[in-house]
Every structure is written in structure tokens, then in C-alpha cells.
């Protein structure tokens, strides 16, 4: 039989999985410039690589701890 701690852990994990499954990232507003190089473009990025680099940079910036 599961105790209260086990049940709480299961509910917490289920909630976390629900949040991950329903996460929607905000779309970038159109600026007419590449978000990575700031070069004029018709899209948010001038190429696929810029989009990938920008996502990596965004991730690493979010992981960096400022002391």
C-alpha cells in the first residue's frame, strides 16, 4: 500500500508530465530582422542554422546562473 509521500510524488510527477506535454512556447514577433544576426530577412531567421543557434543560445542563457 502506498503511503502519503508516494502518492504526493506520483501526483507531482503526473502534473510535471502534463505541463511538459502542454507547453507552448511563445512565437517570436516579426521584426523583419534575423534574431541571431540581426540581418534583414522576410522571416524570424535568415536560415535554419540561425534558428538552431538562437535556440541553443536562449537555452544556455536560461541555464546560466548570475551570482
Long-range contacts (C-beta under 8 A, 24 or more apart in sequence): none
